[in-house]
Amino acid sequence: MTEDLRYPLGKFEWVPPENEQQMGKRREHYIDVVAKLPENFATALKGLSPEQLDTPYRPGGWTVRQLAHHVPDSHANAYVRFKLALTEYEPTIKPYKEDMWAKLADTARTPIEVSLQMLTAIHTRWVTLLRAMDSSDYARTLRHPEMGVLDLNRMLGLYAWHSAHHTAHITGLRKRMGWN
């Protein structure tokens, strides 16, 4: 069996838990994953040369540099989406063209350290919010134009997966290329 470099951890799948106690345990795990992302992501990127940063993580895929800027962009959007869902009735969120964002000048010209600082700041605020939420807050919903109505439990699971997914792109490439 060949590893799918696009999805080193597999695609995100949401299986609703059987009860609130199970969901609470899952939420704790997801929040821990989100909380640890800035450190884990910085460790995955540490010591890479400019040439390594400009290497695609898979043939035809984004470069490591693009991933380094994509994750903070994505998680900034996620943080705002959570705040919208907590303050409005089922807001419709705006998707964005991730592939086009990855090609903008700030991705090519901004040092990755700036995006790592941004990621740390966003996650500090987001995790504070996540830990203050209760089960009724997590039951709140938003409407994604392509994915339909999603509750914040599922959104949290998606972004925990997203955190590990892109970190695995970088650590997998490092391993395959022998970049220790």
Secondary structure as UniProt FT lines:
FT   TURN            5..6
FT   TURN            8..9
FT   HELIX           20..45
FT   TURN            46..47
FT   HELIX           50..53
FT   TURN            59..60
FT   HELIX           64..87
FT   HELIX           98..101
FT   TURN            102..103
FT   HELIX           105..109
FT   HELIX           112..132
FT   HELIX           135..138
FT   STRAND          141..144
FT   TURN            145..147
FT   STRAND          148..151
FT   HELIX           152..177
//
